[in-house]
């Protein structure tokens, strides 16, 4: 649109917010996604909690977590409309450390935030010590990281909630329970169904599949005092990007 072109070199966040508030539809979310992501860089990689950057309450962190080879790195690229920002591979276990992607660094007119891509859980060929180490770091990060604003739990739409996904749900449950008990800030949580284009009969999960996910996360809905968002995505069909940005909008624009 002409407005997108006009704002291409200099974005006025007030205009972005005004347009979004007056056009709550797919066009406005496409505008939002393009307008709110101007530069993205891999800030750092870490393997231990001690290496994490100092948390900043004004820079939210959005964690992408799930089982190995579920499509976390691909979703990073899809979300910010970059082809090869996060390295992807068809081989499970490709991501072996935390990757912090800084969005809009030093752009004061736009919201700054981090996308955090972490090793997948349940990689069969990883050593037990490696898996335990990754799981412990992820567990600790989710439990104590003050700048964590949202956990995107990626679930393969063909398989639903697996035992490995249940491990992550258990981590989320403990973390939210501990935070509520200590009056620490809570983070948001959503299920992102990936690879829907590979479903055999339709690119949309069945009602039974959705109900099963809701049943297995119903206690998290109680902890957060709101329904758990479930978003179906496909990188191939470009499905779900608008819905993802609907989810991100309040986290990024209300700060």
C-alpha positions as CSV (number, residue, x, y, z in Angstrom):
1,X,0.0,0.0,0.0
2,X,1.0,3.7,-0.3
3,X,1.2,4.0,3.4
4,X,3.6,1.1,3.7
5,X,5.8,2.6,1.0
6,X,5.7,6.0,2.7
7,X,6.8,4.5,5.9
8,X,9.5,2.3,4.4
9,X,12.4,4.6,5.3
10,X,11.0,6.1,8.5
11,X,8.4,4.4,10.6
12,X,6.2,6.4,12.9
13,X,5.1,4.0,15.6
14,X,2.0,6.1,16.3
15,X,0.8,5.7,12.8
16,X,1.5,1.9,13.0
17,X,-0.6,1.7,16.2
18,X,-3.4,3.9,14.8
19,X,-3.6,1.9,11.6
20,X,-3.6,-1.4,13.5
21,X,-6.3,-0.2,15.9
22,X,-8.6,0.9,13.1
23,X,-8.1,-2.1,10.8
24,X,-8.2,-5.3,12.8
25,X,-8.0,-7.6,9.7
26,X,-5.5,-9.5,7.6
27,X,-4.4,-6.4,5.7
28,X,-3.5,-4.6,8.9
29,X,-1.6,-7.6,10.3
30,X,0.4,-7.8,7.1
31,X,1.1,-4.1,7.4
32,X,2.1,-4.6,11.0
33,X,4.4,-7.5,10.3
34,X,6.2,-5.6,7.5
35,X,6.3,-2.3,9.4
36,X,7.5,-3.6,12.7
37,X,10.4,-5.6,11.4
38,X,13.1,-3.5,9.8
39,X,16.3,-5.1,10.8
40,X,17.0,-8.6,12.3
41,X,20.4,-9.9,13.3
42,X,21.7,-12.9,15.2
43,X,22.9,-11.2,18.4
44,X,24.5,-14.1,20.1
45,X,24.5,-17.8,20.8
46,X,24.8,-19.3,24.3
47,X,25.1,-22.7,25.9
48,X,24.8,-21.9,29.6
49,X,22.7,-19.6,31.7
50,X,25.7,-17.6,32.8
51,X,26.2,-16.5,29.2
52,X,22.7,-15.0,28.8
53,X,22.5,-11.2,28.1
54,X,21.3,-9.1,31.0
55,X,17.4,-9.1,30.9
56,X,15.7,-5.9,29.9
57,X,12.0,-5.4,30.8
58,X,11.6,-3.1,27.8
59,X,12.9,-5.7,25.4
60,X,10.6,-8.8,25.4
61,X,12.0,-12.2,24.6
62,X,9.9,-14.7,22.6
63,X,10.9,-18.3,23.0
64,X,10.4,-20.9,20.3
65,X,10.5,-24.3,21.9
66,X,9.5,-27.9,21.0
67,X,10.7,-31.3,20.0
68,X,13.6,-31.8,17.6
69,X,12.9,-31.1,13.9
70,X,9.5,-29.5,14.6
71,X,10.4,-26.4,12.6
72,X,11.5,-23.7,15.1
73,X,14.2,-22.2,12.9
74,X,11.9,-22.2,9.9
75,X,9.3,-20.4,11.9
76,X,11.8,-17.7,12.9
77,X,12.4,-17.0,9.2
78,X,8.7,-17.1,8.4
79,X,7.8,-14.8,11.2
80,X,10.2,-12.0,10.3
81,X,9.9,-12.6,6.5
82,X,13.6,-13.6,6.1
83,X,14.7,-16.5,3.9
84,X,17.8,-17.6,5.7
85,X,18.2,-15.7,9.0
86,X,18.0,-18.9,11.1
87,X,19.9,-21.9,9.7
88,X,17.5,-24.8,9.0
89,X,18.0,-28.4,8.2
90,X,16.0,-31.5,7.6
91,X,18.3,-33.4,10.0
92,X,17.0,-33.5,13.6
93,X,19.3,-31.9,16.2
94,X,20.5,-29.1,13.9
95,X,20.2,-26.4,16.6
96,X,22.7,-27.1,19.4
97,X,22.6,-23.9,21.4
98,X,20.4,-20.9,22.2
99,X,20.2,-18.4,19.3
100,X,19.1,-14.8,20.2
101,X,17.8,-12.9,17.2
102,X,17.6,-9.2,17.8
103,X,14.8,-7.4,16.0
104,X,15.0,-3.6,15.5
105,X,18.1,-3.1,17.5
106,X,18.9,0.6,17.9
107,X,15.6,1.6,16.2
108,X,14.0,3.8,18.8
109,X,10.9,4.4,16.7
110,X,10.1,0.6,16.7
111,X,9.6,-2.0,19.3
112,X,12.8,-4.0,20.1
113,X,12.5,-7.7,20.9
114,X,14.4,-11.0,20.8
115,X,13.3,-14.2,19.1
116,X,15.0,-17.0,21.0
117,X,15.5,-20.3,19.2
118,X,16.6,-23.2,21.4
119,X,17.7,-26.9,20.9
120,X,14.8,-29.3,20.3
121,X,13.9,-31.8,22.9
122,X,13.9,-35.5,22.3
123,X,16.6,-35.9,19.7
124,X,17.2,-39.6,19.8
125,X,20.9,-39.4,18.6
126,X,22.0,-36.8,21.1
127,X,23.8,-38.2,24.2
128,X,21.9,-38.3,27.4
129,X,24.2,-35.8,29.0
130,X,23.6,-33.3,26.1
131,X,19.9,-33.7,26.3
132,X,19.9,-33.3,30.1
133,X,22.1,-30.2,29.7
134,X,19.8,-28.5,27.1
135,X,16.7,-29.5,29.0
136,X,18.1,-28.0,32.3
137,X,19.0,-24.7,30.6
138,X,15.6,-24.4,28.9
139,X,13.9,-25.3,32.2
140,X,15.9,-22.7,34.2
141,X,15.5,-20.0,31.5
142,X,11.7,-20.4,31.4
143,X,11.5,-20.5,35.2
144,X,13.6,-17.4,36.1
145,X,14.0,-15.2,33.0
146,X,12.3,-11.9,33.8
147,X,12.3,-10.7,30.2
148,X,10.6,-13.8,28.9
149,X,7.2,-12.6,27.6
150,X,5.9,-15.4,25.4
151,X,6.6,-19.1,24.9
152,X,5.7,-20.5,21.5
153,X,5.4,-24.2,21.9
154,X,5.8,-25.7,18.4
155,X,3.9,-29.0,17.9
156,X,4.0,-31.1,14.7
157,X,0.4,-31.0,13.5
158,X,0.8,-34.6,12.2
159,X,1.6,-36.0,15.6
160,X,-0.1,-33.8,18.2
161,X,1.1,-33.7,21.8
162,X,3.9,-36.3,22.1
163,X,5.6,-37.5,25.3
164,X,8.4,-35.0,24.5
165,X,5.9,-32.2,24.1
166,X,4.5,-33.3,27.5
167,X,7.9,-32.8,29.0
168,X,7.9,-29.2,27.8
169,X,4.3,-28.7,29.1
170,X,5.5,-30.0,32.5
171,X,8.4,-27.4,32.5
172,X,5.9,-24.6,31.6
173,X,3.6,-25.7,34.4
174,X,6.3,-25.7,37.0
175,X,7.6,-22.4,35.8
176,X,4.2,-20.6,35.9
177,X,3.4,-22.2,39.3
178,X,6.7,-21.0,40.7
179,X,6.2,-17.5,39.2
180,X,2.7,-17.1,40.6
181,X,4.0,-18.3,44.0
182,X,6.8,-15.7,44.1
183,X,4.8,-12.9,42.5
184,X,7.1,-12.9,39.5
185,X,5.8,-11.7,36.1
186,X,4.1,-14.4,34.2
187,X,4.8,-15.1,30.5
188,X,2.2,-15.9,27.8
189,X,2.0,-19.4,26.2
190,X,0.6,-20.6,22.9
191,X,0.6,-23.8,20.9
192,X,1.9,-23.4,17.3
193,X,1.0,-26.3,15.0
194,X,3.6,-26.7,12.3
195,X,3.8,-28.5,8.9
196,X,0.1,-28.5,8.4
197,X,0.7,-28.9,4.6
198,X,1.9,-32.5,5.4
199,X,-1.4,-33.6,6.9
200,X,-2.8,-36.4,4.7
201,X,-6.4,-35.3,4.2
202,X,-6.5,-31.5,4.9
203,X,-4.2,-28.7,5.9
204,X,-6.4,-28.0,9.0
205,X,-6.1,-30.2,12.1
206,X,-9.3,-32.0,13.0
207,X,-11.6,-31.0,15.8
208,X,-10.6,-34.0,17.8
209,X,-6.9,-33.1,17.5
210,X,-7.6,-29.5,18.7
211,X,-9.7,-30.8,21.6
212,X,-6.9,-33.2,22.6
213,X,-4.5,-30.3,22.8
214,X,-6.9,-28.2,24.7
215,X,-7.4,-31.0,27.2
216,X,-3.7,-31.5,27.7
217,X,-3.1,-27.8,28.3
218,X,-6.3,-27.0,30.2
219,X,-4.4,-26.5,33.5
220,X,-2.2,-23.9,31.8
221,X,-5.3,-22.0,30.8
222,X,-6.3,-22.0,34.5
223,X,-2.8,-20.8,35.5
224,X,-2.9,-18.0,33.0
225,X,-6.6,-17.2,33.5
226,X,-7.3,-17.3,29.8
227,X,-7.7,-19.7,26.9
228,X,-4.5,-21.1,25.3
229,X,-4.1,-19.8,21.7
230,X,-3.6,-22.6,19.1
231,X,-2.3,-21.4,15.7
232,X,-2.0,-23.6,12.7
233,X,0.9,-22.8,10.4
234,X,2.6,-23.9,7.2
235,X,5.7,-22.5,5.8
236,X,5.0,-24.0,2.4
237,X,1.4,-22.6,2.2
238,X,2.3,-19.4,4.1
239,X,-0.4,-20.1,6.6
240,X,-0.6,-18.6,10.0
241,X,1.7,-15.5,9.8
242,X,-1.2,-13.1,10.3
243,X,-2.4,-15.1,13.3
244,X,1.1,-15.1,14.8
245,X,1.3,-11.3,14.5
246,X,-2.1,-11.0,16.2
247,X,-0.6,-12.9,19.1
248,X,2.5,-10.7,19.2
249,X,0.8,-7.3,18.8
250,X,-0.1,-6.7,22.4
251,X,3.3,-7.9,23.6
252,X,5.2,-5.5,21.3
253,X,3.0,-2.5,21.1
254,X,1.8,-2.2,24.6
255,X,5.3,-1.6,26.1
